[in-house]
Amino acid sequence: SEYNQYESNDNHFRMKFGCQTDINGLFKKQLADGILGMSKSKETLWRQMYAQEMISSPSFSMCYVKNPIAHSDGSTAGAITFGGSDPRLHSSPMVYAEMVGKEQFFGVHVRKLYIHANGGESFSGSKIDIINVSRTETLKVNVTEYELNDSGGAIVDSGTTCVYLNEAIREAFNDAWVNTMGFNFPTSSVEVSGEELKKWPTLIFQLKGWSQSGSDENDSRETRGLGNKAAILDPLNPEDILIALPPSHYMEFIFANSTYFPRLEFSKSGLKTVLGSTFMQNHDILFDIENKRIGIAESTCDYNYIATGKRSNQFNAYNVENDIRRFYFQAITGNKKFQFLVLISLFLSNIIMILTYFVILQYNQRKKEQASLRTKFSDDNDDDNSSSNSHDLKQLDIINLK
């Protein structure tokens, strides 16, 4: 029989998993049917795959696409690669931050945080959206490394939506923001156009570089697209890497009321810095446990393009409202159930039009028949009246003769 790689024993392995019989809170409303834990725990999927030699390296990468839509029929979310990363997803060379922390989470050391006045989406994008860092236009937030990291580093966590910073740095961050923008950083929804939002600053995180960067033949100093920017801002730490958080990421468009909501918050619960999915979007992030490093490359995360050659829906982050309307229209009109309903509606409407035509035809025919009868009745009355009048005149003539 024909070989099917998906039915091959080479792709099968025994996996432990848990079943949940009850659910509450925010999980009841989420689109996903379950949770795929990817921590350092021995029970996680990637650990089980590595233990059974399904992958050759204890590593995996996650690439989140920037998608403002979650549709019940499924949405483009990005790609996950077990056993390494896929360079075909990358729009910049992958660079590496040192992995820190002894807990189950994956941590990085945030060296500095900057507010870049001239915005920009990425370090390797088009000339229009590219970030050009400079000491004159990039303002450092006046906080200590301890305040940025606490004792165990900042957590890179795909299960957290927002970027959370320690409450202790709120004032310093807001001072730097006001110095750049002239108003406080928003803590709730704001009414701002996409064109105005595009002019907001880009936040730049400087992460401590992996100590062995440059030892890999594919990781030369000349090709480290994100890494060679750090020396401009921090000459003492040229091996560090810079990661951009543009306004299209830290502000989320709310379609219900056409406002933007901040996805960068300050935690009052003592939570350390958490770099959630807002931070991870449009980056392919490699969690390399064996080498104790976290690799980062800029990406559109469009796996569909790699697999089929066709690009997925690309949303303009600063014209989201129109793009969402277009998406829903395409999603609805492309739905087979919708197409079936449209055909049924057209069929029924044609039937109704035909029936209406015959009803009107019958109505007009009856009106003509009634009008014809009224005309005939009127003519008969006129003849009767003429005969009567003639008889009366004759009677009158006889009377006069007498």
Secondary structure, DSSP 4 states (H G I P E B T S, - for coil): ----GGGSGGG---------S---GGGGT-SSSS----SS-TTSHHHHHHHTTSSSSSEEEEEE-------TT----EEEEETS--GGGBSS--EEEE-B-SSSS-EE-EEEEEEETT--SBSSS-TTTB----TTTEEEP---HHHHHTTT-EEE-TT--SEEEEGGGHHHHHHHHHHHHSSPPPSS-B---HHHHTTSPEEEEEEPBPTTTT-STT--GGG-TTGGGHHHH-TT-TT-EEEEE-HHHHEEEETTTTEEEE-EEEESS----EE-HHHHTTEEEEEETTTTEEEEEEB---HHHHHHS-PPPPP-TTSHHHHHHHHHHHHHHT-HHHHHHHHHHHHHHHHHHHHHHHHHHHHHHHHHHHHHHHHHHHHHHHHHHHHHHHHHHHHHHHHHH-
